[in-house]
Amino acid sequence: MEVEALPFSLSGIIEGMIETLTPEAKRRNLTLFADPPAPGPDWLEGDPTRVRQILFNLVGNALKFTERGFVRIASEVRAR
Protein backbone atom coordinates (compact mmCIF):
# COMPACT_ATOMS: atom_id res chain seq x y z
CA MET A 1 0.00 0.00 0.00
CA GLU A 2 1.35 3.39 -0.96
CA VAL A 3 0.72 6.15 1.58
CA GLU A 4 0.60 9.71 0.32
CA ALA A 5 1.99 12.78 2.06
CA LEU A 6 -0.29 15.63 1.04
CA PRO A 7 -1.54 18.71 2.89
CA PHE A 8 -5.18 18.46 4.00
CA SER A 9 -7.63 20.17 6.33
CA LEU A 10 -8.78 17.91 9.16
CA SER A 11 -11.82 20.09 9.85
CA GLY A 12 -12.68 19.97 6.15
CA ILE A 13 -12.68 16.17 6.20
CA ILE A 14 -14.82 16.12 9.34
CA GLU A 15 -17.30 18.67 7.94
CA GLY A 16 -17.65 16.67 4.73
CA MET A 17 -18.17 13.48 6.68
CA ILE A 18 -20.89 15.06 8.82
CA GLU A 19 -22.63 16.38 5.72
CA THR A 20 -22.51 12.95 4.09
CA LEU A 21 -23.57 10.90 7.14
CA THR A 22 -26.23 13.22 8.62
CA PRO A 23 -29.03 11.70 6.50
CA GLU A 24 -28.15 8.23 7.85
CA ALA A 25 -28.09 9.60 11.40
CA LYS A 26 -31.50 11.20 10.94
CA ARG A 27 -32.86 7.96 9.47
CA ARG A 28 -31.82 6.25 12.70
CA ASN A 29 -33.23 9.09 14.84
CA LEU A 30 -29.73 10.06 16.00
CA THR A 31 -27.94 13.37 16.11
CA LEU A 32 -24.49 13.58 14.52
CA PHE A 33 -22.25 16.51 15.35
CA ALA A 34 -18.64 17.59 15.80
CA ASP A 35 -17.17 19.68 18.57
CA PRO A 36 -15.55 22.93 17.46
CA PRO A 37 -11.92 22.34 16.48
CA ALA A 38 -9.45 22.51 19.34
CA PRO A 39 -6.77 25.19 19.15
CA GLY A 40 -3.91 24.12 16.96
CA PRO A 41 -3.09 23.53 13.34
CA ASP A 42 -5.88 22.51 10.97
CA TRP A 43 -3.71 21.80 7.94
CA LEU A 44 -1.83 18.56 8.29
CA GLU A 45 0.38 16.51 6.04
CA GLY A 46 -0.57 12.92 5.47
CA ASP A 47 -2.84 10.70 3.42
CA PRO A 48 -6.24 12.43 3.32
CA THR A 49 -7.86 9.49 1.54
CA ARG A 50 -6.84 7.08 4.30
CA VAL A 51 -7.80 9.53 7.07
CA ARG A 52 -11.21 10.05 5.46
CA GLN A 53 -11.70 6.30 5.07
CA ILE A 54 -10.80 5.60 8.71
CA LEU A 55 -13.09 8.35 10.01
CA PHE A 56 -15.99 7.22 7.81
CA ASN A 57 -15.56 3.65 9.10
CA LEU A 58 -15.41 4.74 12.75
CA VAL A 59 -18.37 7.11 12.55
CA GLY A 60 -20.35 4.72 10.34
CA ASN A 61 -19.92 1.99 12.96
CA ALA A 62 -20.85 4.41 15.74
CA LEU A 63 -24.08 5.22 13.90
CA LYS A 64 -24.75 1.56 13.21
CA PHE A 65 -24.34 0.45 16.82
CA THR A 66 -25.87 3.46 18.62
CA GLU A 67 -29.50 2.82 19.44
CA ARG A 68 -30.50 6.26 20.70
CA GLY A 69 -29.02 9.68 21.40
CA PHE A 70 -26.10 11.05 19.43
CA VAL A 71 -22.70 10.46 17.90
CA ARG A 72 -20.19 13.17 18.75
CA ILE A 73 -16.90 13.73 16.95
CA ALA A 74 -14.03 15.43 18.74
CA SER A 75 -10.59 15.96 17.26
CA GLU A 76 -7.33 17.36 18.49
CA VAL A 77 -3.99 17.85 16.77
CA ARG A 78 -0.89 17.70 18.91
CA ALA A 79 2.51 18.95 17.89
CA ARG A 80 5.29 16.41 17.86
mmCIF file as gemmi writes it, N, C-alpha and C atoms, coordinates in Angstrom:
data_model
loop_
_atom_site.group_PDB
_atom_site.id
_atom_site.type_symbol
_atom_site.label_atom_id
_atom_site.label_alt_id
_atom_site.label_comp_id
_atom_site.label_asym_id
_atom_site.label_entity_id
_atom_site.label_seq_id
_atom_site.pdbx_PDB_ins_code
_atom_site.Cartn_x
_atom_site.Cartn_y
_atom_site.Cartn_z
_atom_site.occupancy
_atom_site.B_iso_or_equiv
_atom_site.pdbx_formal_charge
_atom_site.auth_seq_id
_atom_site.auth_asym_id
_atom_site.pdbx_PDB_model_num
ATOM 1 N N . MET Axp A 1 ? 0.837 -1.164 0 1 0 ? 1 A 1
ATOM 2 C CA . MET Axp A 1 ? 0 0 0 1 0 ? 1 A 1
ATOM 3 C C . MET Axp A 1 ? 0.892 1.242 0 1 0 ? 1 A 1
ATOM 4 N N . GLU Axp A 2 ? 0.592 2.145 -0.888 1 0 ? 2 A 1
ATOM 5 C CA . GLU Axp A 2 ? 1.351 3.387 -0.963 1 0 ? 2 A 1
ATOM 6 C C . GLU Axp A 2 ? 0.611 4.474 -0.19 1 0 ? 2 A 1
ATOM 7 N N . VAL Axp A 3 ? 1.301 5.086 0.751 1 0 ? 3 A 1
ATOM 8 C CA . VAL Axp A 3 ? 0.717 6.147 1.575 1 0 ? 3 A 1
ATOM 9 C C . VAL Axp A 3 ? 1.198 7.484 1.038 1 0 ? 3 A 1
ATOM 10 N N . GLU Axp A 4 ? 0.257 8.392 0.847 1 0 ? 4 A 1
ATOM 11 C CA . GLU Axp A 4 ? 0.599 9.711 0.324 1 0 ? 4 A 1
ATOM 12 C C . GLU Axp A 4 ? 0.97 10.656 1.459 1 0 ? 4 A 1
ATOM 13 N N . ALA Axp A 5 ? 1.656 11.711 1.115 1 0 ? 5 A 1
ATOM 14 C CA . ALA Axp A 5 ? 1.987 12.775 2.057 1 0 ? 5 A 1
ATOM 15 C C . ALA Axp A 5 ? 1.553 14.093 1.422 1 0 ? 5 A 1
ATOM 16 N N . LEU Axp A 6 ? 0.285 14.438 1.637 1 0 ? 6 A 1
ATOM 17 C CA . LEU Axp A 6 ? -0.291 15.632 1.043 1 0 ? 6 A 1
ATOM 18 C C . LEU Axp A 6 ? -0.858 16.535 2.141 1 0 ? 6 A 1
ATOM 19 N N . PRO Axp A 7 ? -0.892 17.838 1.916 1 0 ? 7 A 1
ATOM 20 C CA . PRO Axp A 7 ? -1.542 18.712 2.893 1 0 ? 7 A 1
ATOM 21 C C . PRO Axp A 7 ? -3.066 18.546 2.809 1 0 ? 7 A 1
ATOM 22 N N . PHE Axp A 8 ? -3.718 18.538 3.966 1 0 ? 8 A 1
ATOM 23 C CA . PHE Axp A 8 ? -5.179 18.464 3.997 1 0 ? 8 A 1
ATOM 24 C C . PHE Axp A 8 ? -5.699 19.129 5.269 1 0 ? 8 A 1
ATOM 25 N N . SER Axp A 9 ? -6.955 19.533 5.202 1 0 ? 9 A 1
ATOM 26 C CA . SER Axp A 9 ? -7.628 20.17 6.333 1 0 ? 9 A 1
ATOM 27 C C . SER Axp A 9 ? -8.418 19.109 7.094 1 0 ? 9 A 1
ATOM 28 N N . LEU Axp A 10 ? -8.06 18.89 8.344 1 0 ? 10 A 1
ATOM 29 C CA . LEU Axp A 10 ? -8.784 17.913 9.16 1 0 ? 10 A 1
ATOM 30 C C . LEU Axp A 10 ? -10.228 18.349 9.361 1 0 ? 10 A 1
ATOM 31 N N . SER Axp A 11 ? -10.444 19.628 9.639 1 0 ? 11 A 1
ATOM 32 C CA . SER Axp A 11 ? -11.822 20.093 9.848 1 0 ? 11 A 1
ATOM 33 C C . SER Axp A 11 ? -12.63 19.967 8.559 1 0 ? 11 A 1
ATOM 34 N N . GLY Axp A 12 ? -11.993 20.142 7.415 1 0 ? 12 A 1
ATOM 35 C CA . GLY Axp A 12 ? -12.682 19.969 6.146 1 0 ? 12 A 1
ATOM 36 C C . GLY Axp A 12 ? -13.148 18.54 5.937 1 0 ? 12 A 1
ATOM 37 N N . ILE Axp A 13 ? -12.307 17.585 6.301 1 0 ? 13 A 1
ATOM 38 C CA . ILE Axp A 13 ? -12.683 16.174 6.195 1 0 ? 13 A 1
ATOM 39 C C . ILE Axp A 13 ? -13.837 15.873 7.139 1 0 ? 13 A 1
ATOM 40 N N . ILE Axp A 14 ? -13.759 16.374 8.357 1 0 ? 14 A 1
ATOM 41 C CA . ILE Axp A 14 ? -14.817 16.125 9.344 1 0 ? 14 A 1
ATOM 42 C C . ILE Axp A 14 ? -16.132 16.762 8.899 1 0 ? 14 A 1
ATOM 43 N N . GLU Axp A 15 ? -16.076 17.997 8.413 1 0 ? 15 A 1
ATOM 44 C CA . GLU Axp A 15 ? -17.297 18.666 7.945 1 0 ? 15 A 1
ATOM 45 C C . GLU Axp A 15 ? -17.934 17.903 6.794 1 0 ? 15 A 1
ATOM 46 N N . GLY Axp A 16 ? -17.125 17.44 5.851 1 0 ? 16 A 1
ATOM 47 C CA . GLY Axp A 16 ? -17.652 16.672 4.733 1 0 ? 16 A 1
ATOM 48 C C . GLY Axp A 16 ? -18.274 15.36 5.184 1 0 ? 16 A 1
ATOM 49 N N . MET Axp A 17 ? -17.654 14.727 6.161 1 0 ? 17 A 1
ATOM 50 C CA . MET Axp A 17 ? -18.171 13.476 6.683 1 0 ? 17 A 1
ATOM 51 C C . MET Axp A 17 ? -19.518 13.692 7.365 1 0 ? 17 A 1
ATOM 52 N N . ILE Axp A 18 ? -19.623 14.758 8.142 1 0 ? 18 A 1
ATOM 53 C CA . ILE Axp A 18 ? -20.89 15.057 8.822 1 0 ? 18 A 1
ATOM 54 C C . ILE Axp A 18 ? -21.984 15.316 7.788 1 0 ? 18 A 1
ATOM 55 N N . GLU Axp A 19 ? -21.649 16.083 6.772 1 0 ? 19 A 1
ATOM 56 C CA . GLU Axp A 19 ? -22.628 16.381 5.72 1 0 ? 19 A 1
ATOM 57 C C . GLU Axp A 19 ? -23.098 15.096 5.034 1 0 ? 19 A 1
ATOM 58 N N . THR Axp A 20 ? -22.18 14.193 4.777 1 0 ? 20 A 1
ATOM 59 C CA . THR Axp A 20 ? -22.514 12.945 4.093 1 0 ? 20 A 1
ATOM 60 C C . THR Axp A 20 ? -23.308 11.986 4.979 1 0 ? 20 A 1
ATOM 61 N N . LEU Axp A 21 ? -22.961 11.899 6.264 1 0 ? 21 A 1
ATOM 62 C CA . LEU Axp A 21 ? -23.567 10.896 7.141 1 0 ? 21 A 1
ATOM 63 C C . LEU Axp A 21 ? -24.784 11.392 7.913 1 0 ? 21 A 1
ATOM 64 N N . THR Axp A 22 ? -25.067 12.699 7.882 1 0 ? 22 A 1
ATOM 65 C CA . THR Axp A 22 ? -26.227 13.219 8.617 1 0 ? 22 A 1
ATOM 66 C C . THR Axp A 22 ? -27.541 12.573 8.164 1 0 ? 22 A 1
ATOM 67 N N . PRO Axp A 23 ? -27.779 12.374 6.872 1 0 ? 23 A 1
ATOM 68 C CA . PRO Axp A 23 ? -29.034 11.703 6.5 1 0 ? 23 A 1
ATOM 69 C C . PRO Axp A 23 ? -29.19 10.31 7.13 1 0 ? 23 A 1
ATOM 70 N N . GLU Axp A 24 ? -28.102 9.555 7.207 1 0 ? 24 A 1
ATOM 71 C CA . GLU Axp A 24 ? -28.154 8.233 7.849 1 0 ? 24 A 1
ATOM 72 C C . GLU Axp A 24 ? -28.444 8.378 9.335 1 0 ? 24 A 1
ATOM 73 N N . ALA Axp A 25 ? -27.83 9.361 9.977 1 0 ? 25 A 1
ATOM 74 C CA . ALA Axp A 25 ? -28.087 9.596 11.404 1 0 ? 25 A 1
ATOM 75 C C . ALA Axp A 25 ? -29.561 9.936 11.618 1 0 ? 25 A 1
ATOM 76 N N . LYS Axp A 26 ? -30.089 10.818 10.8 1 0 ? 26 A 1
ATOM 77 C CA . LYS Axp A 26 ? -31.503 11.198 10.937 1 0 ? 26 A 1
ATOM 78 C C . LYS Axp A 26 ? -32.409 9.997 10.706 1 0 ? 26 A 1
ATOM 79 N N . ARG Axp A 27 ? -32.065 9.157 9.744 1 0 ? 27 A 1
ATOM 80 C CA . ARG Axp A 27 ? -32.863 7.96 9.473 1 0 ? 27 A 1
ATOM 81 C C . ARG Axp A 27 ? -32.93 7.053 10.696 1 0 ? 27 A 1
ATOM 82 N N . ARG Axp A 28 ? -31.871 7.076 11.489 1 0 ? 28 A 1
ATOM 83 C CA . ARG Axp A 28 ? -31.818 6.251 12.695 1 0 ? 28 A 1
ATOM 84 C C . ARG Axp A 28 ? -32.256 7.027 13.947 1 0 ? 28 A 1
ATOM 85 N N . ASN Axp A 29 ? -32.798 8.226 13.735 1 0 ? 29 A 1
ATOM 86 C CA . ASN Axp A 29 ? -33.234 9.093 14.844 1 0 ? 29 A 1
ATOM 87 C C . ASN Axp A 29 ? -32.087 9.433 15.795 1 0 ? 29 A 1
ATOM 88 N N . LEU Axp A 30 ? -30.915 9.677 15.231 1 0 ? 30 A 1
ATOM 89 C CA . LEU Axp A 30 ? -29.734 10.061 15.997 1 0 ? 30 A 1
ATOM 90 C C . LEU Axp A 30 ? -29.288 11.449 15.569 1 0 ? 30 A 1
ATOM 91 N N . THR Axp A 31 ? -28.559 12.092 16.435 1 0 ? 31 A 1
ATOM 92 C CA . THR Axp A 31 ? -27.939 13.368 16.111 1 0 ? 31 A 1
ATOM 93 C C . THR Axp A 31 ? -26.449 13.115 15.891 1 0 ? 31 A 1
ATOM 94 N N . LEU Axp A 32 ? -25.915 13.694 14.837 1 0 ? 32 A 1
ATOM 95 C CA . LEU Axp A 32 ? -24.487 13.58 14.524 1 0 ? 32 A 1
ATOM 96 C C . LEU Axp A 32 ? -23.902 14.978 14.511 1 0 ? 32 A 1
ATOM 97 N N . PHE Axp A 33 ? -22.87 15.193 15.309 1 0 ? 33 A 1
ATOM 98 C CA . PHE Axp A 33 ? -22.247 16.515 15.346 1 0 ? 33 A 1
ATOM 99 C C . PHE Axp A 33 ? -20.779 16.41 15.717 1 0 ? 33 A 1
ATOM 100 N N . ALA Axp A 34 ? -20.057 17.508 15.449 1 0 ? 34 A 1
ATOM 101 C CA . ALA Axp A 34 ? -18.638 17.591 15.803 1 0 ? 34 A 1
ATOM 102 C C . ALA Axp A 34 ? -18.437 18.758 16.739 1 0 ? 34 A 1
ATOM 103 N N . ASP Axp A 35 ? -17.576 18.57 17.71 1 0 ? 35 A 1
ATOM 104 C CA . ASP Axp A 35 ? -17.172 19.678 18.575 1 0 ? 35 A 1
ATOM 105 C C . ASP Axp A 35 ? -16.405 20.698 17.739 1 0 ? 35 A 1
ATOM 106 N N . PRO Axp A 36 ? -16.398 21.953 18.168 1 0 ? 36 A 1
ATOM 107 C CA . PRO Axp A 36 ? -15.548 22.929 17.46 1 0 ? 36 A 1
ATOM 108 C C . PRO Axp A 36 ? -14.089 22.464 17.513 1 0 ? 36 A 1
ATOM 109 N N . PRO Axp A 37 ? -13.333 22.773 16.482 1 0 ? 37 A 1
ATOM 110 C CA . PRO Axp A 37 ? -11.923 22.343 16.475 1 0 ? 37 A 1
ATOM 111 C C . PRO Axp A 37 ? -11.159 22.901 17.679 1 0 ? 37 A 1
ATOM 112 N N . ALA Axp A 38 ? -10.315 22.071 18.242 1 0 ? 38 A 1
ATOM 113 C CA . ALA Axp A 38 ? -9.453 22.513 19.343 1 0 ? 38 A 1
ATOM 114 C C . ALA Axp A 38 ? -8.405 23.47 18.785 1 0 ? 38 A 1
ATOM 115 N N . PRO Axp A 39 ? -7.842 24.313 19.637 1 0 ? 39 A 1
ATOM 116 C CA . PRO Axp A 39 ? -6.766 25.192 19.154 1 0 ? 39 A 1
ATOM 117 C C . PRO Axp A 39 ? -5.619 24.352 18.592 1 0 ? 39 A 1
ATOM 118 N N . GLY Axp A 40 ? -5.034 24.843 17.568 1 0 ? 40 A 1
ATOM 119 C CA . GLY Axp A 40 ? -3.914 24.122 16.964 1 0 ? 40 A 1
ATOM 120 C C . GLY Axp A 40 ? -4.033 24.137 15.466 1 0 ? 40 A 1
ATOM 121 N N . PRO Axp A 41 ? -3.092 23.509 14.803 1 0 ? 41 A 1
ATOM 122 C CA . PRO Axp A 41 ? -3.092 23.529 13.341 1 0 ? 41 A 1
ATOM 123 C C . PRO Axp A 41 ? -4.273 22.745 12.774 1 0 ? 41 A 1
ATOM 124 N N . ASP Axp A 42 ? -4.81 23.224 11.666 1 0 ? 42 A 1
ATOM 125 C CA . ASP Axp A 42 ? -5.879 22.507 10.974 1 0 ? 42 A 1
ATOM 126 C C . ASP Axp A 42 ? -5.328 21.806 9.737 1 0 ? 42 A 1
ATOM 127 N N . TRP Axp A 43 ? -4.318 22.404 9.124 1 0 ? 43 A 1
ATOM 128 C CA . TRP Axp A 43 ? -3.712 21.804 7.935 1 0 ? 43 A 1
ATOM 129 C C . TRP Axp A 43 ? -2.632 20.84 8.369 1 0 ? 43 A 1
ATOM 130 N N . LEU Axp A 44 ? -2.769 19.62 7.927 1 0 ? 44 A 1
ATOM 131 C CA . LEU Axp A 44 ? -1.828 18.564 8.287 1 0 ? 44 A 1
ATOM 132 C C . LEU Axp A 44 ? -1.227 17.987 7.017 1 0 ? 44 A 1
ATOM 133 N N . GLU Axp A 45 ? -0.187 17.22 7.175 1 0 ? 45 A 1
ATOM 134 C CA . GLU Axp A 45 ? 0.382 16.507 6.04 1 0 ? 45 A 1
ATOM 135 C C . GLU Axp A 45 ? 0.224 15.022 6.296 1 0 ? 45 A 1
ATOM 136 N N . GLY Axp A 46 ? -0.345 14.348 5.333 1 0 ? 46 A 1
ATOM 137 C CA . GLY Axp A 46 ? -0.565 12.918 5.465 1 0 ? 46 A 1
ATOM 138 C C . GLY Axp A 46 ? -1.357 12.415 4.284 1 0 ? 46 A 1
ATOM 139 N N . ASP Axp A 47 ? -2.052 11.322 4.483 1 0 ? 47 A 1
ATOM 140 C CA . ASP Axp A 47 ? -2.835 10.703 3.423 1 0 ? 47 A 1
ATOM 141 C C . ASP Axp A 47 ? -4.317 10.987 3.672 1 0 ? 47 A 1
ATOM 142 N N . PRO Axp A 48 ? -4.852 12.05 3.045 1 0 ? 48 A 1
ATOM 143 C CA . PRO Axp A 48 ? -6.238 12.434 3.32 1 0 ? 48 A 1
ATOM 144 C C . PRO Axp A 48 ? -7.248 11.353 2.945 1 0 ? 48 A 1
ATOM 145 N N . THR Axp A 49 ? -6.942 10.559 1.937 1 0 ? 49 A 1
ATOM 146 C CA . THR Axp A 49 ? -7.86 9.487 1.542 1 0 ? 49 A 1
ATOM 147 C C . THR Axp A 49 ? -7.969 8.456 2.645 1 0 ? 49 A 1
ATOM 148 N N . ARG Axp A 50 ? -6.838 8.079 3.21 1 0 ? 50 A 1
ATOM 149 C CA . ARG Axp A 50 ? -6.842 7.081 4.297 1 0 ? 50 A 1
ATOM 150 C C . ARG Axp A 50 ? -7.488 7.654 5.558 1 0 ? 50 A 1
ATOM 151 N N . VAL Axp A 51 ? -7.194 8.897 5.887 1 0 ? 51 A 1
ATOM 152 C CA . VAL Axp A 51 ? -7.797 9.531 7.074 1 0 ? 51 A 1
ATOM 153 C C . VAL Axp A 51 ? -9.312 9.564 6.91 1 0 ? 51 A 1
ATOM 154 N N . ARG Axp A 52 ? -9.767 9.985 5.738 1 0 ? 52 A 1
ATOM 155 C CA . ARG Axp A 52 ? -11.211 10.051 5.455 1 0 ? 52 A 1
ATOM 156 C C . ARG Axp A 52 ? -11.834 8.658 5.584 1 0 ? 52 A 1
ATOM 157 N N . GLN Axp A 53 ? -11.185 7.664 5.025 1 0 ? 53 A 1
ATOM 158 C CA . GLN Axp A 53 ? -11.698 6.297 5.07 1 0 ? 53 A 1
ATOM 159 C C . GLN Axp A 53 ? -11.805 5.792 6.511 1 0 ? 53 A 1
ATOM 160 N N . ILE Axp A 54 ? -10.791 6.036 7.303 1 0 ? 54 A 1
ATOM 161 C CA . ILE Axp A 54 ? -10.8 5.597 8.706 1 0 ? 54 A 1
ATOM 162 C C . ILE Axp A 54 ? -11.921 6.294 9.472 1 0 ? 54 A 1
ATOM 163 N N . LEU Axp A 55 ? -12.044 7.61 9.301 1 0 ? 55 A 1
ATOM 164 C CA . LEU Axp A 55 ? -13.092 8.347 10.009 1 0 ? 55 A 1
ATOM 165 C C . LEU Axp A 55 ? -14.484 7.898 9.585 1 0 ? 55 A 1
ATOM 166 N N . PHE Axp A 56 ? -14.691 7.695 8.274 1 0 ? 56 A 1
ATOM 167 C CA . PHE Axp A 56 ? -15.995 7.215 7.811 1 0 ? 56 A 1
ATOM 168 C C . PHE Axp A 56 ? -16.31 5.85 8.416 1 0 ? 56 A 1
ATOM 169 N N . ASN Axp A 57 ? -15.33 4.965 8.497 1 0 ? 57 A 1
ATOM 170 C CA . ASN Axp A 57 ? -15.559 3.65 9.098 1 0 ? 57 A 1
ATOM 171 C C . ASN Axp A 57 ? -15.904 3.77 10.577 1 0 ? 57 A 1
ATOM 172 N N . LEU Axp A 58 ? -15.16 4.579 11.313 1 0 ? 58 A 1
ATOM 173 C CA . LEU Axp A 58 ? -15.415 4.741 12.75 1 0 ? 58 A 1
ATOM 174 C C . LEU Axp A 58 ? -16.788 5.347 13.014 1 0 ? 58 A 1
ATOM 175 N N . VAL Axp A 59 ? -17.097 6.432 12.31 1 0 ? 59 A 1
ATOM 176 C CA . VAL Axp A 59 ? -18.37 7.11 12.547 1 0 ? 59 A 1
ATOM 177 C C . VAL Axp A 59 ? -19.528 6.268 11.999 1 0 ? 59 A 1
ATOM 178 N N . GLY Axp A 60 ? -19.314 5.613 10.868 1 0 ? 60 A 1
ATOM 179 C CA . GLY Axp A 60 ? -20.346 4.723 10.344 1 0 ? 60 A 1
ATOM 180 C C . GLY Axp A 60 ? -20.687 3.613 11.323 1 0 ? 60 A 1
ATOM 181 N N . ASN Axp A 61 ? -19.678 3.023 11.942 1 0 ? 61 A 1
ATOM 182 C CA . ASN Axp A 61 ? -19.923 1.988 12.956 1 0 ? 61 A 1
ATOM 183 C C . ASN Axp A 61 ? -20.595 2.572 14.193 1 0 ? 61 A 1
ATOM 184 N N . ALA Axp A 62 ? -20.203 3.77 14.582 1 0 ? 62 A 1
ATOM 185 C CA . ALA Axp A 62 ? -20.846 4.405 15.737 1 0 ? 62 A 1
ATOM 186 C C . ALA Axp A 62 ? -22.337 4.602 15.454 1 0 ? 62 A 1
ATOM 187 N N . LEU Axp A 63 ? -22.67 5.048 14.254 1 0 ? 63 A 1
ATOM 188 C CA . LEU Axp A 63 ? -24.081 5.221 13.898 1 0 ? 63 A 1
ATOM 189 C C . LEU Axp A 63 ? -24.806 3.874 13.872 1 0 ? 63 A 1
ATOM 190 N N . LYS Axp A 64 ? -24.14 2.882 13.343 1 0 ? 64 A 1
ATOM 191 C CA . LYS Axp A 64 ? -24.747 1.556 13.206 1 0 ? 64 A 1
ATOM 192 C C . LYS Axp A 64 ? -25.071 0.937 14.564 1 0 ? 64 A 1
ATOM 193 N N . PHE Axp A 65 ? -24.189 1.137 15.538 1 0 ? 65 A 1
ATOM 194 C CA . PHE Axp A 65 ? -24.341 0.453 16.822 1 0 ? 65 A 1
ATOM 195 C C . PHE Axp A 65 ? -24.883 1.345 17.943 1 0 ? 65 A 1
ATOM 196 N N . THR Axp A 66 ? -25.262 2.578 17.627 1 0 ? 66 A 1
ATOM 197 C CA . THR Axp A 66 ? -25.873 3.465 18.622 1 0 ? 66 A 1
ATOM 198 C C . THR Axp A 66 ? -27.383 3.382 18.453 1 0 ? 66 A 1
ATOM 199 N N . GLU Axp A 67 ? -28.062 3.021 19.529 1 0 ? 67 A 1
ATOM 200 C CA . GLU Axp A 67 ? -29.503 2.82 19.438 1 0 ? 67 A 1
ATOM 201 C C . GLU Axp A 67 ? -30.292 4.104 19.652 1 0 ? 67 A 1
ATOM 202 N N . ARG Axp A 68 ? -29.785 5.006 20.474 1 0 ? 68 A 1
ATOM 203 C CA . ARG Axp A 68 ? -30.501 6.263 20.705 1 0 ? 68 A 1
ATOM 204 C C . ARG Axp A 68 ? -29.497 7.323 21.154 1 0 ? 68 A 1
ATOM 205 N N . GLY Axp A 69 ? -29.876 8.585 20.941 1 0 ? 69 A 1
ATOM 206 C CA . GLY Axp A 69 ? -29.023 9.683 21.396 1 0 ? 69 A 1
ATOM 207 C C . GLY Axp A 69 ? -28.258 10.341 20.26 1 0 ? 69 A 1
ATOM 208 N N . PHE Axp A 70 ? -26.928 10.304 20.382 1 0 ? 70 A 1
ATOM 209 C CA . PHE Axp A 70 ? -26.104 11.049 19.432 1 0 ? 70 A 1
ATOM 210 C C . PHE Axp A 70 ? -24.756 10.387 19.236 1 0 ? 70 A 1
ATOM 211 N N . VAL Axp A 71 ? -24.098 10.819 18.167 1 0 ? 71 A 1
ATOM 212 C CA . VAL Axp A 71 ? -22.701 10.465 17.904 1 0 ? 71 A 1
ATOM 213 C C . VAL Axp A 71 ? -21.954 11.787 17.815 1 0 ? 71 A 1
ATOM 214 N N . ARG Axp A 72 ? -20.96 11.928 18.643 1 0 ? 72 A 1
ATOM 215 C CA . ARG Axp A 72 ? -20.188 13.172 18.748 1 0 ? 72 A 1
ATOM 216 C C . ARG Axp A 72 ? -18.765 12.917 18.283 1 0 ? 72 A 1
ATOM 217 N N . ILE Axp A 73 ? -18.26 13.842 17.464 1 0 ? 73 A 1
ATOM 218 C CA . ILE Axp A 73 ? -16.897 13.731 16.951 1 0 ? 73 A 1
ATOM 219 C C . ILE Axp A 73 ? -16.056 14.839 17.573 1 0 ? 73 A 1
ATOM 220 N N . ALA Axp A 74 ? -14.961 14.462 18.171 1 0 ? 74 A 1
ATOM 221 C CA . ALA Axp A 74 ? -14.026 15.431 18.74 1 0 ? 74 A 1
ATOM 222 C C . ALA Axp A 74 ? -12.647 15.127 18.165 1 0 ? 74 A 1
ATOM 223 N N . SER Axp A 75 ? -11.919 16.158 17.818 1 0 ? 75 A 1
ATOM 224 C CA . SER Axp A 75 ? -10.586 15.96 17.263 1 0 ? 75 A 1
ATOM 225 C C . SER Axp A 75 ? -9.611 16.949 17.897 1 0 ? 75 A 1
ATOM 226 N N . GLU Axp A 76 ? -8.374 16.523 17.938 1 0 ? 76 A 1
ATOM 227 C CA . GLU Axp A 76 ? -7.327 17.364 18.494 1 0 ? 76 A 1
ATOM 228 C C . GLU Axp A 76 ? -6.02 17.039 17.774 1 0 ? 76 A 1
ATOM 229 N N . VAL Axp A 77 ? -5.284 18.049 17.408 1 0 ? 77 A 1
ATOM 230 C CA . VAL Axp A 77 ? -3.986 17.853 16.772 1 0 ? 77 A 1
ATOM 231 C C . VAL Axp A 77 ? -2.918 18.262 17.764 1 0 ? 77 A 1
ATOM 232 N N . ARG Axp A 78 ? -1.99 17.404 17.987 1 0 ? 78 A 1
ATOM 233 C CA . ARG Axp A 78 ? -0.886 17.695 18.91 1 0 ? 78 A 1
ATOM 234 C C . ARG Axp A 78 ? 0.41 17.815 18.142 1 0 ? 78 A 1
ATOM 235 N N . ALA Axp A 79 ? 1.194 18.775 18.519 1 0 ? 79 A 1
ATOM 236 C CA . ALA Axp A 79 ? 2.506 18.951 17.888 1 0 ? 79 A 1
ATOM 237 C C . ALA Axp A 79 ? 3.423 17.838 18.346 1 0 ? 79 A 1
ATOM 238 N N . ARG Axp A 80 ? 4.326 17.458 17.48 1 0 ? 80 A 1
ATOM 239 C CA . ARG Axp A 80 ? 5.289 16.413 17.857 1 0 ? 80 A 1
ATOM 240 C C . ARG Axp A 80 ? 6.356 16.976 18.725 1 0 ? 80 A 1
